[in-house]
Amino acid sequence: MWVGLLRQLAEEHQLAAESIREQISELRAEPADESGSLGFWAPVARAIAGDELSHLQVARHAEQQMLDTYQGVLPTLDTGSAQLVRNLLLPTQQRHVQLFTDVMNG
């Protein structure tokens, strides 16, 4: 049931990661891959043994953590990077958090 939603969110996260890597490269820096391929989604992968609601709670928490991270670093970014975060990453992340909230409440 959730496979389509999770696949869509994973694709959006992949696009976000690519956008961030491109921005870092434009700044002539080397993008790091310290969070691995799962990043904040790692707890979701570990929660597979739980019930459906716990999966959604863990996924929503991971999405909220990413939103908080974007909001936290925004004041420290150069103009181009801040624009990327403000115009693409924050709205997408806010939508992800709201999607999980709606599914859990609905």
C-alpha positions as MATLAB code, in Angstrom:
seq = 'MWVGLLRQLAEEHQLAAESIREQISELRAEPADESGSLGFWAPVARAIAGDELSHLQVARHAEQQMLDTYQGVLPTLDTGSAQLVRNLLLPTQQRHVQLFTDVMNG';
ca = [
       0.000    0.000    0.000;
       2.772    2.428    0.919;
       5.219    1.224   -1.695;
       4.209    3.850   -4.260;
       4.429    6.693   -1.749;
       7.777    5.526   -0.423;
       9.134    5.073   -3.936;
       8.081    8.631   -4.833;
       9.662   10.056   -1.686;
      12.864    8.100   -2.306;
      13.057    9.502   -5.843;
      12.542   13.027   -4.508;
      15.293   12.506   -1.942;
      17.607   11.243   -4.687;
      16.889   14.369   -6.753;
      17.514   16.553   -3.699;
      20.842   14.800   -3.054;
      21.862   15.302   -6.679;
      20.942   19.005   -6.477;
      23.008   19.403   -3.316;
      26.001   17.614   -4.880;
      25.757   19.857   -7.968;
      25.630   22.975   -5.790;
      28.659   21.822   -3.805;
      30.548   21.118   -7.040;
      29.663   24.584   -8.366;
      31.326   25.977   -5.240;
      34.432   23.978   -6.240;
      34.179   21.756   -3.203;
      34.062   17.994   -2.870;
      30.649   16.591   -1.872;
      30.808   14.154    1.030;
      28.629   11.077    1.361;
      28.855   10.713    5.118;
      25.203    9.798    5.704;
      25.335    6.844    3.331;
      22.620    5.900    0.918;
      19.869    5.813    3.550;
      20.734    8.884    5.603;
      17.828    9.790    7.875;
      15.882    6.858    6.407;
      18.122    4.299    8.145;
      15.787    4.072   11.185;
      12.903    3.348    8.822;
      14.794    0.407    7.411;
      15.462   -0.868   10.942;
      11.779   -0.519   11.917;
      10.586   -3.056    9.347;
       9.784   -5.559   12.093;
       7.294   -3.154   13.730;
       3.671   -2.494   12.884;
       2.478   -0.152   10.127;
       1.905    2.832   12.425;
       5.411    2.569   13.850;
       6.814    2.564   10.291;
       4.928    5.751    9.550;
       6.012    7.364   12.823;
       9.662    6.553   12.197;
       9.454    7.758    8.591;
       7.749   10.998    9.623;
      10.408   11.543   12.299;
      13.164   11.031    9.706;
      11.497   13.526    7.374;
      11.123   16.043   10.222;
      14.809   15.647   11.130;
      15.783   16.447    7.551;
      13.480   19.489    7.547;
      15.016   20.683   10.809;
      18.502   20.214    9.344;
      17.678   22.280    6.255;
      16.165   25.028    8.407;
      19.146   24.959   10.764;
      21.807   25.371    8.106;
      19.921   27.941    6.023;
      21.405   31.017    7.796;
      24.953   29.730    7.234;
      24.685   29.152    3.478;
      25.954   31.214    0.570;
      23.306   32.897   -1.597;
      23.068   30.166   -4.253;
      22.886   27.348   -1.734;
      20.327   29.210    0.377;
      18.205   29.719   -2.728;
      18.341   25.967   -3.478;
      17.284   25.139    0.071;
      14.548   27.793    0.200;
      13.072   27.159   -3.240;
      13.407   23.389   -3.617;
      14.493   21.471   -0.558;
      12.390   23.118    2.175;
       9.070   23.011    0.293;
       9.634   19.378   -0.715;
      10.592   18.395    2.808;
       7.607   20.230    4.312;
       5.347   18.346    1.908;
       6.904   15.023    2.966;
       6.314   15.754    6.648;
       2.722   16.785    5.925;
       2.109   13.656    3.838;
       3.127   11.382    6.685;
       1.146   13.446    9.187;
      -1.969   13.236    7.012;
      -1.601    9.485    6.473;
      -1.121    8.879   10.195;
      -4.165   10.994   11.081;
      -6.366    9.788    8.348;
];
